């Protein structure tokens, strides 16, 4: 832990350190551990290897941060990786989570700022063993906090219930600013027992006043609330470095249109690589990276929607519930049997693809890596609501052919089926 803290201090505060010298030192440590004959039958060499790897990642990501100051998504990715690298040092991990929260506040991403503070609170809860549950104390707020349950429980003296309360109060404030009123209620459910145990009636009065405000806003804004917009973003090309071949779901501000994120990413990467070297792929078809120009940077952007199974919709009734703690998304790709993307209505098909992200939105970042791709399959028995969505989607993809054409095609198919059954 002391080595990790020393490296963090050196890299974070010194302007004269030599990155190359640090890397050589780490490599030398690794060689000594591997060549020590007395230690070959112990776990020590493997432990040294893990430590050096972790230190190397922290060093690399900290140095990279200077390069990506103007890339908010990559900057937050690096900060998050650094925070995870400090799993043996809760102090530093908490500091980096707070730094991430500050970055989100600067960009008015109040929901993500609140999530960083909730994760920090979960880390503190894990250290002080709050209620015997640790980080799980905040699982009702977001299942993502279970990440913090992996941290080493070193029981630092200054990480107390007071620190936990301060983080939760700050998180509630950010979530209130974001309009996530139901989440504010979940945060205060954790705070209230602590205040009750301390007989802090002034704080209890303040909490219930805030809850009254939150519930009033929910009622006032019923049917009028809007949440984030989501896009699948894939990167292709060696110019992207570590991002090459990676796929993410991006959470953008509410009502963000596809042309807006096209323009934002095209302009940003155009400044980095040159406008002539950046190509935006605007369809949702599968991309064969081997057919792309290796000298250019390709970005595929697709609008996606949160996806739920029918049984989930029975529990997720409100608009808020269908936009919180979500990790599966769906997009549709038009195609025809002969390979064309579009054809006559009778030939038109639509493939639905379901994406699963590594964590639930909202998270401590505005983009999350995609874990799994699965084509949606037909459901038995058929769900009338889902069928209605499919039909509406087909109408939407055939711009010049409306309900009349659709009805005529369906009647034709029905007539053919009857003829086949009677002959």
C-alpha positions as CSV (number, residue, x, y, z in Angstrom):
1,X,0.0,0.0,0.0
2,X,2.8,2.4,0.9
3,X,4.5,1.8,-2.5
4,X,1.2,2.5,-4.3
5,X,0.7,5.8,-2.3
6,X,4.3,6.9,-3.0
7,X,4.0,6.3,-6.7
8,X,0.7,8.2,-6.8
9,X,2.3,11.1,-5.0
10,X,5.3,11.1,-7.3
11,X,3.4,10.9,-10.5
12,X,0.6,13.3,-9.4
13,X,2.7,16.1,-8.0
14,X,6.2,15.9,-9.5
15,X,6.8,17.6,-12.8
16,X,10.4,16.3,-13.2
17,X,10.0,12.6,-12.9
18,X,11.1,10.3,-15.7
19,X,8.4,8.0,-16.9
20,X,11.0,5.8,-18.6
21,X,13.1,5.5,-15.5
22,X,10.1,4.5,-13.5
23,X,9.2,1.8,-16.0
24,X,12.8,0.4,-15.9
25,X,12.7,0.3,-12.1
26,X,9.4,-1.7,-12.1
27,X,10.8,-4.1,-14.7
28,X,14.0,-4.6,-12.6
29,X,11.9,-5.4,-9.5
30,X,10.0,-8.0,-11.5
31,X,13.2,-9.6,-12.8
32,X,14.6,-9.8,-9.3
33,X,11.5,-11.5,-8.0
34,X,11.5,-14.0,-10.9
35,X,15.2,-14.9,-10.5
36,X,15.2,-15.3,-6.7
37,X,15.7,-19.1,-6.3
38,X,14.7,-19.0,-2.6
39,X,11.3,-17.7,-3.4
40,X,10.4,-19.9,-6.4
41,X,8.3,-22.3,-4.3
42,X,6.3,-19.5,-2.7
43,X,3.6,-17.2,-3.9
44,X,5.9,-14.2,-3.5
45,X,6.9,-13.9,-7.2
46,X,3.3,-13.9,-8.3
47,X,2.4,-11.3,-5.7
48,X,5.2,-9.1,-6.9
49,X,4.1,-9.6,-10.5
50,X,0.5,-8.5,-9.6
51,X,1.8,-5.4,-7.7
52,X,4.1,-4.4,-10.6
53,X,1.3,-4.8,-13.1
54,X,-1.0,-2.7,-11.0
55,X,1.7,0.0,-10.5
56,X,2.4,0.0,-14.3
57,X,-1.3,0.5,-15.1
58,X,-1.6,3.4,-12.6
59,X,1.5,5.0,-14.1
60,X,0.3,4.6,-17.7
61,X,-3.2,5.9,-17.0
62,X,-1.9,8.8,-14.9
63,X,0.4,9.9,-17.7
64,X,-2.3,9.4,-20.3
65,X,-4.6,11.7,-18.4
66,X,-2.5,14.7,-19.6
67,X,-3.1,13.6,-23.2
68,X,-6.8,13.3,-22.9
69,X,-7.8,16.4,-21.0
70,X,-10.1,17.4,-23.8
71,X,-11.7,14.0,-24.2
72,X,-14.2,13.8,-21.3
73,X,-15.2,10.1,-21.9
74,X,-11.6,8.9,-22.1
75,X,-10.5,11.1,-19.2
76,X,-13.2,9.6,-17.0
77,X,-12.3,6.1,-18.2
78,X,-8.7,6.7,-17.1
79,X,-9.7,8.2,-13.8
80,X,-11.9,5.2,-13.1
81,X,-9.2,2.7,-14.0
82,X,-6.8,4.6,-11.6
83,X,-9.4,4.5,-8.8
84,X,-9.8,0.7,-9.3
85,X,-6.0,0.4,-9.2
86,X,-6.1,1.7,-5.7
87,X,-8.2,-1.1,-4.3
88,X,-5.5,-1.7,-1.6
89,X,-5.6,2.0,-0.6
90,X,-9.2,3.1,0.3
91,X,-8.0,6.7,0.9
92,X,-6.7,7.1,-2.6
93,X,-9.6,5.3,-4.2
94,X,-12.0,7.6,-2.4
95,X,-10.0,10.6,-3.5
96,X,-10.2,9.6,-7.1
97,X,-14.0,8.9,-6.9
98,X,-14.4,12.4,-5.5
99,X,-12.2,13.7,-8.4
100,X,-14.5,12.0,-10.8
101,X,-17.6,13.5,-9.2
102,X,-16.0,16.9,-9.5
103,X,-15.4,16.4,-13.3
104,X,-19.0,15.3,-13.8
105,X,-20.2,18.4,-11.9
106,X,-18.2,20.6,-14.2
107,X,-20.1,19.1,-17.2
108,X,-23.5,19.2,-15.4
109,X,-23.6,15.4,-15.3
110,X,-25.3,15.5,-11.8
111,X,-26.6,11.9,-12.0
112,X,-23.1,10.5,-12.6
113,X,-21.6,12.9,-10.0
114,X,-24.1,11.5,-7.5
115,X,-23.2,7.9,-8.4
116,X,-19.5,8.6,-7.8
117,X,-20.4,9.9,-4.3
118,X,-22.6,6.9,-3.7
119,X,-19.7,4.6,-4.7
120,X,-17.5,6.6,-2.3
121,X,-20.1,6.1,0.5
122,X,-20.2,2.3,-0.3
123,X,-16.4,2.2,0.0
124,X,-16.6,3.9,3.4
125,X,-19.4,1.6,4.5
126,X,-17.3,-1.4,3.5
127,X,-14.4,-0.1,5.6
128,X,-16.4,0.6,8.7
129,X,-18.6,-2.5,8.3
130,X,-21.8,-0.4,8.5
131,X,-24.7,-2.4,9.8
132,X,-22.7,-5.6,9.1
133,X,-23.6,-5.2,5.4
134,X,-20.7,-3.0,4.1
135,X,-21.2,-1.8,0.5
136,X,-24.4,-3.9,0.2
137,X,-26.0,-1.2,2.4
138,X,-26.3,0.9,-0.7
139,X,-27.3,-1.9,-3.1
140,X,-30.9,-0.6,-3.1
141,X,-29.6,2.7,-4.6
142,X,-27.6,0.9,-7.4
143,X,-26.3,-2.6,-7.8
144,X,-23.0,-1.2,-9.1
145,X,-21.9,-0.4,-5.6
146,X,-21.0,-4.1,-5.1
147,X,-17.8,-3.3,-6.9
148,X,-16.7,-1.6,-3.7
149,X,-17.2,-4.8,-1.7
150,X,-14.0,-6.1,-3.2
151,X,-11.9,-3.4,-1.6
152,X,-9.5,-4.5,1.2
153,X,-11.1,-3.9,4.6
154,X,-8.2,-2.1,6.3
155,X,-10.5,-0.2,8.8
156,X,-9.0,3.2,8.6
157,X,-9.6,5.3,11.7
158,X,-10.7,8.5,10.0
159,X,-13.3,6.7,7.8
160,X,-16.3,7.0,10.1
161,X,-20.1,7.2,10.0
162,X,-19.6,11.0,9.8
163,X,-17.7,10.5,6.5
164,X,-20.4,8.2,5.3
165,X,-23.2,10.7,6.1
166,X,-21.3,13.6,4.4
167,X,-20.9,11.6,1.2
168,X,-24.6,10.5,1.1
169,X,-25.8,14.0,1.8
170,X,-23.7,15.3,-1.1
171,X,-24.9,12.5,-3.3
172,X,-28.6,13.2,-2.5
173,X,-28.0,16.9,-3.4
174,X,-26.5,16.0,-6.8
175,X,-29.3,13.5,-7.5
176,X,-31.9,16.1,-6.6
177,X,-30.3,18.5,-9.0
178,X,-30.4,15.8,-11.7
179,X,-34.1,15.2,-11.1
180,X,-33.6,11.7,-9.9
181,X,-36.1,12.1,-7.0
182,X,-36.8,8.4,-6.4
183,X,-33.1,7.8,-6.0
184,X,-32.9,10.6,-3.5
185,X,-35.5,8.7,-1.5
186,X,-33.3,5.5,-1.6
187,X,-30.2,7.4,-0.5
188,X,-32.1,9.0,2.5
189,X,-33.4,5.5,3.5
190,X,-29.8,4.8,4.3
191,X,-29.2,8.1,6.1
192,X,-32.3,8.1,8.3
193,X,-31.4,5.1,10.5
194,X,-27.9,6.7,11.1
195,X,-29.5,10.0,12.1
196,X,-32.0,8.2,14.3
197,X,-29.3,6.3,16.0
198,X,-27.5,9.6,16.7
199,X,-30.7,11.3,17.9
200,X,-29.9,14.0,15.4
201,X,-33.4,15.4,15.1
202,X,-32.3,18.5,13.3
203,X,-30.8,16.4,10.5
204,X,-33.9,14.2,10.5
205,X,-36.1,17.3,10.0
206,X,-33.9,18.4,7.2
207,X,-34.0,15.0,5.5
208,X,-37.8,14.8,5.7
209,X,-38.1,18.3,4.3
210,X,-35.9,17.3,1.3
211,X,-38.1,14.1,0.9
212,X,-41.2,16.3,0.9
213,X,-39.7,18.4,-1.9
214,X,-38.7,15.3,-3.9
215,X,-42.1,13.6,-3.7
216,X,-43.8,16.9,-4.5
217,X,-41.7,17.2,-7.6
218,X,-42.5,13.6,-8.7
219,X,-46.2,14.4,-8.5
220,X,-45.9,17.8,-10.2
221,X,-43.8,16.4,-13.1
222,X,-45.9,13.2,-13.6
223,X,-45.8,12.3,-17.3
224,X,-43.5,15.2,-18.1
225,X,-40.1,13.9,-17.1
226,X,-37.4,13.1,-19.6
227,X,-34.2,11.1,-19.0
228,X,-31.0,10.3,-20.9
229,X,-30.6,9.2,-24.5
230,X,-28.5,6.2,-25.4
231,X,-26.3,5.4,-28.4
232,X,-24.1,2.4,-29.4
233,X,-20.7,3.7,-30.4
234,X,-18.1,1.4,-32.0
235,X,-14.5,2.4,-32.9
236,X,-12.5,0.9,-35.8
237,X,-8.9,1.7,-36.8
238,X,-5.4,1.7,-35.4
239,X,-5.6,5.5,-34.9
240,X,-7.8,4.9,-31.9
241,X,-5.1,3.0,-30.0
242,X,-6.7,1.1,-27.1
243,X,-10.2,2.0,-28.4
244,X,-9.8,0.1,-31.6
245,X,-12.5,-2.6,-31.9
246,X,-14.2,-1.5,-28.7
247,X,-18.0,-0.9,-28.4
248,X,-19.7,1.2,-25.8
249,X,-23.2,2.5,-24.9
250,X,-23.0,6.2,-24.5
251,X,-25.4,8.1,-22.3
252,X,-26.1,11.6,-23.6
253,X,-28.3,14.4,-22.3
254,X,-32.0,14.0,-22.7
255,X,-33.4,14.7,-26.2
256,X,-30.0,14.4,-27.9
257,X,-30.5,13.6,-31.6
258,X,-28.4,11.3,-33.7
259,X,-27.0,14.2,-35.8
260,X,-25.8,15.9,-32.6
261,X,-23.7,13.0,-31.4
262,X,-22.5,12.4,-35.1
263,X,-21.3,16.0,-35.1
264,X,-19.8,16.0,-31.7
265,X,-17.6,12.8,-32.2
266,X,-16.8,13.7,-35.8
267,X,-15.6,17.2,-34.8
268,X,-13.6,16.0,-31.8
269,X,-11.8,13.1,-33.5
270,X,-11.4,15.2,-36.6
271,X,-9.3,17.7,-34.6
272,X,-7.2,14.8,-33.3
273,X,-6.7,12.8,-36.6
274,X,-7.6,15.3,-39.3
275,X,-11.2,15.7,-40.7
276,X,-10.2,13.7,-43.8
277,X,-9.2,10.7,-41.7
278,X,-12.5,10.3,-39.7
279,X,-15.4,8.4,-41.2
280,X,-18.8,8.1,-39.5
281,X,-20.7,4.9,-40.2
282,X,-24.4,5.8,-40.0
283,X,-26.0,2.4,-40.5
284,X,-26.4,-0.4,-37.9
285,X,-25.1,-3.3,-40.0
286,X,-22.3,-5.5,-38.8
287,X,-18.9,-4.1,-39.7
288,X,-16.1,-6.2,-41.2
289,X,-13.0,-4.4,-39.9
290,X,-10.7,-6.2,-42.4
291,X,-12.5,-4.3,-45.3
292,X,-11.9,-0.8,-43.8
293,X,-9.1,1.6,-44.8
294,X,-6.4,1.0,-42.2
295,X,-5.3,4.7,-42.5
296,X,-8.6,6.0,-41.4
297,X,-10.6,6.1,-38.2
298,X,-14.1,4.7,-38.4
299,X,-16.9,5.4,-35.8
300,X,-20.2,3.6,-36.0
301,X,-23.0,5.3,-34.1
302,X,-26.5,3.7,-33.6
303,X,-29.4,4.9,-31.5
304,X,-30.5,2.3,-28.9
305,X,-33.3,2.0,-26.5
306,X,-33.5,0.3,-23.1
307,X,-34.8,-3.2,-23.5
308,X,-36.9,-5.2,-21.0
309,X,-38.5,-8.6,-21.0
310,X,-42.3,-8.6,-20.5
311,X,-42.0,-9.8,-16.9
312,X,-39.6,-6.9,-16.2
313,X,-42.2,-4.4,-17.5
314,X,-44.7,-5.6,-14.9
315,X,-42.3,-4.4,-12.2
316,X,-41.0,-1.4,-14.0
317,X,-44.2,0.6,-14.2
318,X,-43.1,4.3,-14.2
319,X,-41.0,6.2,-16.7
320,X,-38.3,6.6,-14.1
321,X,-38.2,2.8,-13.4
322,X,-37.7,2.2,-17.1
323,X,-34.7,4.6,-17.2
324,X,-32.8,3.6,-14.0
325,X,-30.6,0.7,-13.2
326,X,-30.7,-0.5,-16.9
327,X,-28.0,-2.5,-18.7
328,X,-29.7,-4.0,-21.7
329,X,-30.4,-2.1,-24.9
330,X,-31.9,-2.9,-28.3
331,X,-31.6,-1.5,-31.8
332,X,-33.2,-2.6,-35.1
333,X,-31.5,-3.3,-38.5
334,X,-33.6,-3.4,-41.6
335,X,-32.8,-6.1,-44.2
336,X,-34.2,-8.3,-46.9
337,X,-33.6,-12.0,-47.7
338,X,-31.6,-11.2,-50.8
339,X,-29.2,-9.0,-48.9
340,X,-30.5,-5.5,-49.5
341,X,-31.2,-3.2,-46.6
342,X,-34.5,-2.0,-48.0
343,X,-37.1,-3.5,-50.3
344,X,-40.8,-3.7,-50.9
345,X,-42.9,-4.0,-47.8
346,X,-43.6,-7.7,-48.4
347,X,-39.9,-8.4,-48.5
348,X,-38.9,-6.1,-45.7
349,X,-37.5,-7.7,-42.5
350,X,-36.1,-6.3,-39.3
351,X,-33.4,-7.8,-37.1
352,X,-33.4,-6.8,-33.5
353,X,-30.1,-6.9,-31.6
354,X,-29.9,-6.8,-27.8
355,X,-26.8,-5.3,-26.1
356,X,-25.7,-5.9,-22.5
357,X,-23.4,-3.5,-20.8
358,X,-20.8,-4.3,-18.1
359,X,-22.6,-2.2,-15.5
360,X,-26.0,-0.6,-15.0
361,X,-26.8,3.0,-16.1
362,X,-26.5,5.5,-14.5
363,X,-22.9,4.7,-13.5
364,X,-19.8,6.7,-12.5
365,X,-19.1,7.2,-16.2
366,X,-21.3,8.2,-19.1
367,X,-20.1,5.4,-21.3
368,X,-20.0,1.7,-20.5
369,X,-18.4,-1.1,-22.4
370,X,-20.7,-3.6,-24.1
371,X,-20.4,-7.1,-22.7
372,X,-22.7,-9.2,-24.8
373,X,-24.4,-9.1,-28.2
374,X,-27.4,-11.3,-28.8
375,X,-30.0,-11.2,-31.5
376,X,-33.5,-11.1,-30.3
377,X,-35.4,-14.3,-30.9
378,X,-39.1,-14.8,-31.5
379,X,-41.2,-15.2,-28.4
380,X,-43.7,-18.0,-27.6
381,X,-46.5,-17.3,-26.9
382,X,-46.5,-14.1,-29.0
383,X,-46.7,-10.8,-27.0
384,X,-49.3,-8.6,-28.7
385,X,-47.6,-5.4,-27.5
386,X,-44.3,-6.6,-28.9
387,X,-45.9,-7.5,-32.2
388,X,-47.5,-4.1,-32.3
389,X,-44.0,-2.5,-31.9
390,X,-42.6,-4.7,-34.6
391,X,-45.4,-3.7,-37.0
392,X,-44.9,0.0,-36.2
393,X,-41.2,-0.4,-36.8
394,X,-41.9,-1.9,-40.2
395,X,-44.1,1.0,-41.1
396,X,-41.4,3.4,-40.0
397,X,-38.7,1.9,-42.2
398,X,-40.9,2.0,-45.3
399,X,-41.2,5.7,-45.6
400,X,-43.4,5.8,-48.7
401,X,-45.7,2.9,-47.8
402,X,-48.2,3.3,-45.0
403,X,-50.8,1.3,-43.1
404,X,-52.9,0.6,-46.3
405,X,-49.9,-1.1,-48.0
406,X,-49.2,-3.0,-44.8
407,X,-52.8,-4.3,-44.5
408,X,-52.8,-5.4,-48.2
409,X,-49.6,-7.4,-47.7
410,X,-51.0,-9.0,-44.5
411,X,-54.3,-10.0,-46.3
412,X,-52.3,-11.5,-49.2
413,X,-50.2,-13.6,-46.8
414,X,-53.3,-14.7,-44.9
415,X,-55.0,-15.7,-48.2
416,X,-52.0,-17.7,-49.3
417,X,-52.0,-19.5,-45.9
418,X,-55.7,-20.4,-46.2
419,X,-55.2,-21.6,-49.8
420,X,-52.3,-23.9,-48.7
421,X,-54.3,-25.3,-45.8
422,X,-57.4,-26.1,-48.0
423,X,-55.5,-27.6,-51.0
